[in-house]
Amino acid sequence: MSITPEMIKKVIGTPDLRGDDARRVLEIAALAVAADDKLAPEELDVIYALCRELRVPIASLDPVLALATREDRLEHLRAAASALASTVARHTAYKTTVLTAVADLAAADEEFEFDLDVQDALELDGAVADRLAGEVHRALTPDEP
């Protein structure tokens, strides 16, 4: 799925994220991209666009994308999620993981498992996660004429 900058803005809105929170949100999105050990070009395009939108240097995500094991990714996920300062940041982080997951239209078991790990790390109950995912999917669906 080709996700445009306009779609990204529609998904994340204008969250009041500064510095470390913006970087942590994107680290969580990058971890979701790396969950299946494949960095699809479509997913990376979304990560790069999110970096531009949230004004986070793309190079700051290189160490996160290079984490080699599931255990390393989970450890980093938990640390980044626990350091987020607000509910807005946690919700934005989850939306970015949903957004990157649909970018390449491939559903890997590892991505599904990591989604559950993200929900847990962000302390989101299933209903909230479903609502946020629904918001993402609605934002990506063209309005009917």
URURGI-V493432 format. One record per helix or strand of 3 or more residues. SS is the DSSP state (helix for helix, strand for strand). FROM is the first residue (numbers start at 0). TO is the last residue. If there is no record, write none. Layout:
ss;from;to
SS;FROM;TO
SS;FROM;TO
This chain:
ss;from;to
helix;4;11
helix;18;33
helix;40;53
helix;57;64
helix;69;82
helix;86;102
helix;108;120
helix;125;139
